[in-house]
């Protein structure tokens, strides 16, 4: 795949992800309007995250790490990899299907584990939500399997565009909920007041969205000439090699999930008293926006090319791909980090405009998370480089390092005042993530020699220096718009908060890119050339 092809694929991925994420924000805002951001929202958040948590343990990271490199290699088979794909997809769906059935049976036990801090009423409600939400697990698996096969065949758009359908259906379900049962933006409803009909509409619409998201990918399979036929003959096509890779990735995902469960158990202690599971989830959604739109879009396109180069033992090209991906994504990620940090309180007001104190709570968690965004995005590219090299063992070890730090730090956060537990957890995740990224880069350097570290560091330094003046300007605009005080324009409502963030973002972006142009930054020229060429046409 040429650099132009990488650019087109990244743009397609980014555009779909951007629209999906915007709708995701709309969904969260509507959800906050429907059930608030306190105890009921916490129970729904925990239950709705449960299928994703269990799915990730069983297969999520395994599929991402294994499918693309193995399918790229299988293209060398006489049939172009068709038999291999059918066998691998069948095996994956059988495992995920069995796991979904088991998770449904053990829903009460699983909910008690992740919602250990809930009172009895909240726990009962969370279990009821879980029964409706856990079937999502199978369809998350179906979506990932079908989507990664499309990625490996260089059909990058569908996997980022079909989540738009998911969000539209979920938003429609929330609107129906409000029309039927009214709104509760302050979260005044108690867990015991939520009826079975409310549970069915709220959780059922969330699950329906995931179902449509997954099933719609079959259409795109047919468009590129693929057809799925279940094949239970799993011997003879190299699945043993995939199994070895999957074993280490399974261990890595298990580690991160254990850390996530500890986080949830500690943060639910603050439910009803301060920022808790729902706030942590919303803050993470904001954190993931630039990562999903920029880093994942670029790295996904590069990942396929890195896998091709690795299969041909062209390590010099693998290094260049990794360096280009890191430098290109960091250009925008540094700006995104600065803008989101400055706009943290207005972001909080978008979710809970009725309470400045709650908006502050969300804002503090956002700031604590966003400080680790740059390292998180670099880590993502480094990790995908290991995967392209068919090495899932090394990522296991640097993930183990991070998980140990997270668990120790999160348990320490339980000693904090309840209103600061969520922010403390976010800061622990940030610090451990930065250290993990440094360790991962060191290990990659040991594996393949130079990783173009000086060039990457030089680019990062330029970006960070260029962000100093924009940050100062952004803070000035935030203060002028009243974003740091109760009743201020920037935190007085959803629309005023959005307007304030747009103004701050434009001021900071213009100054940041202007300074980079004055610094004659090569990566910015590479970024702008296709944009300017398209505008000229």
Secondary structure, 3 states (H helix, E strand, C coil): CCHHHHHHHHHHHHHHHHHHHHHHHHHHHHHHHHHCCCHHHHHHHHHHHHHHHHHHHHHHHHHHHHHHHHHHHHCCCCCCCHHHHHHHHHHHHHHHHHHHHHHHHCHHHHHHHHCCCCCHHHHHHHHHHHHHHCCHHHHHHHHHHHHHHHHHCCCCHHHHHCHHHHHHHHHHHHHHHHHHHCCCCCCCCCHHHCCHHHHHHHHHHHHHHHHHHHHCHHHHHHHCCCCCCCCCCCCCCCHHHHHHHHHHHHHHHHHHHHHHHHHHHHHHHHCCCCCCHHHHHHHHHHHHHHHHHHHHHHHHHHHHHHHHHHHCCCHHHHHHHHHHHHHHHHHHHHHHHHHHHHCHHHHHHHHCCCCHHHHHHHHHHHHHHHCCHHHHHHHHHHHHHHHHCCCCHHHHHHHHHHHHHHHHHHHHHCCCCHHHHHHHHHHHHHHHHHHHHHHHHHHHHHHHCCCCHHHHHHHHHHHHHHHHHHHHHHHHHHHHCCCCCCCCHHHCCHHHHHHHHHHHHHHHHHHHHHHHHHCCCHHHHHHHHHHHHHHHC
